[in-house]
């Protein structure tokens, strides 16, 4: 199973939308270099499918990659079907899925605009096992499923 990176996104502060920077360096046991969420225990990297973002667009929202605070926007992977422990290879980098979805303690602006948000249900999180540079357009290969 393969997918593709659509965007690589970072933010300087937690709680804000991320900006697509197109490329980034994954650091082992830390996350995406320069991102506010790097080093956050088992949620070092967040991934969200472009297909999930499209659902919110169909609800009338003007949203795109990074607007849900995800680090990596993917395409052609059904992320929520990847169990915890699944390994993903992107170039030389190796990630391991550590969490599916998350509890949303505070309703975000998107929730109030649309009455729903896809990140808590359809976003996934991973830890960085092996670092490396990632770029928009890179292939994401599912190499092991738990």
C-alpha positions as CSV (number, residue, x, y, z in Angstrom):
1,X,0.0,0.0,0.0
2,X,1.4,3.4,-1.0
3,X,0.3,7.0,-0.6
4,X,1.8,10.4,-1.3
5,X,2.8,13.5,0.7
6,X,0.7,16.5,-0.5
7,X,2.1,18.9,2.1
8,X,4.7,19.2,4.9
9,X,3.4,21.7,7.5
10,X,4.9,23.4,10.5
11,X,3.9,26.1,13.0
12,X,5.9,28.1,15.5
13,X,3.2,27.9,18.2
14,X,0.8,25.2,19.4
15,X,-2.9,25.9,18.8
16,X,-2.5,27.5,15.4
17,X,-2.9,26.4,11.8
18,X,0.3,25.1,10.2
19,X,1.9,26.5,7.0
20,X,2.9,24.2,4.1
21,X,6.6,24.6,3.9
22,X,7.0,21.8,1.3
23,X,9.9,20.1,2.9
24,X,11.2,19.2,6.4
25,X,13.5,17.1,8.4
26,X,12.2,14.4,10.7
27,X,14.3,13.9,13.8
28,X,14.3,10.6,15.7
29,X,12.3,10.5,18.9
30,X,11.4,14.2,18.4
31,X,9.3,15.0,15.3
32,X,9.5,17.6,12.6
33,X,12.4,20.0,13.0
34,X,11.1,23.5,13.9
35,X,7.6,22.5,14.7
36,X,5.9,23.5,17.9
37,X,4.6,20.0,18.5
38,X,8.0,18.3,18.1
39,X,9.0,16.2,21.1
40,X,5.4,15.6,22.2
41,X,5.8,12.0,23.6
42,X,4.0,9.6,21.4
43,X,2.4,12.3,19.1
44,X,5.6,13.6,17.5
45,X,4.1,13.7,13.9
46,X,0.5,14.2,12.9
47,X,-0.9,13.0,9.6
48,X,-4.2,13.8,7.9
49,X,-5.5,12.7,4.5
50,X,-6.4,15.2,1.8
51,X,-9.6,13.2,1.4
52,X,-10.5,14.2,5.0
53,X,-9.9,17.9,4.2
54,X,-12.1,17.5,1.1
55,X,-15.0,16.4,3.4
56,X,-14.7,19.8,5.2
57,X,-14.5,21.7,1.9
58,X,-17.8,20.0,0.9
59,X,-19.3,21.4,4.1
60,X,-18.5,24.9,2.8
61,X,-15.2,25.6,4.6
62,X,-12.2,27.2,2.8
63,X,-9.6,24.9,4.2
64,X,-6.4,23.2,3.0
65,X,-3.3,21.4,4.1
66,X,-2.1,22.5,7.5
67,X,-5.4,24.1,8.5
68,X,-6.1,21.2,10.9
69,X,-2.6,21.5,12.4
70,X,-1.3,18.3,10.8
71,X,2.4,18.0,9.9
72,X,1.9,15.7,6.9
73,X,-1.0,15.9,4.5
74,X,-1.4,12.6,2.6
75,X,-3.2,11.3,-0.4
76,X,-4.3,7.7,-1.3
77,X,-3.9,6.2,2.2
78,X,-6.9,5.5,4.4
79,X,-5.0,6.5,7.6
80,X,-7.6,5.4,10.1
81,X,-7.3,1.8,8.9
82,X,-3.6,1.7,9.8
83,X,-3.4,0.1,13.3
84,X,-1.1,1.4,16.0
85,X,2.3,-0.1,15.3
86,X,2.1,0.2,11.5
87,X,5.4,1.4,10.1
88,X,5.5,4.0,7.3
89,X,8.6,4.6,5.1
90,X,9.1,8.0,3.5
91,X,12.5,8.2,1.8
92,X,15.0,7.3,4.5
93,X,12.7,8.2,7.3
94,X,10.7,5.6,9.2
95,X,7.6,6.4,11.3
96,X,5.5,4.2,13.5
97,X,1.8,4.9,14.0
98,X,1.3,5.6,17.7
99,X,-2.3,6.8,18.0
100,X,-5.5,7.0,15.9
101,X,-7.5,10.2,16.4
102,X,-7.4,12.3,19.5
103,X,-9.7,13.8,22.1
104,X,-10.5,17.4,21.3
105,X,-10.6,19.1,24.7
106,X,-11.2,22.6,23.3
107,X,-13.5,23.2,20.3
108,X,-11.4,24.7,17.5
109,X,-12.5,27.5,15.2
110,X,-13.2,24.9,12.5
111,X,-15.6,23.0,14.8
112,X,-17.6,26.2,15.4
113,X,-17.7,27.1,11.7
114,X,-18.8,23.7,10.5
115,X,-20.2,21.9,13.5
116,X,-17.5,19.2,13.1
117,X,-13.8,18.7,12.7
118,X,-12.0,15.8,11.0
119,X,-8.7,15.8,12.9
120,X,-9.9,14.2,16.1
121,X,-11.6,11.3,14.2
122,X,-9.5,10.9,11.0
123,X,-6.0,12.2,11.9
124,X,-3.3,9.8,13.1
125,X,-0.1,10.3,15.0
126,X,3.3,8.7,14.8
127,X,6.8,8.6,16.3
128,X,9.9,9.0,14.3
129,X,12.1,5.9,14.5
130,X,14.6,6.9,11.8
131,X,15.1,10.5,10.7
132,X,15.4,12.0,7.2
133,X,14.2,14.7,4.9
134,X,10.7,14.5,3.6
135,X,9.2,16.5,0.7
136,X,5.8,17.1,-0.8
137,X,5.5,14.6,-3.6
138,X,7.3,11.8,-1.7
139,X,5.9,8.3,-1.6
140,X,4.6,7.0,1.7
141,X,5.1,3.2,1.8
142,X,3.3,1.0,4.4
143,X,6.1,-1.5,5.2
144,X,4.7,-3.3,8.2
145,X,1.2,-3.6,9.7
146,X,1.0,-4.5,13.3
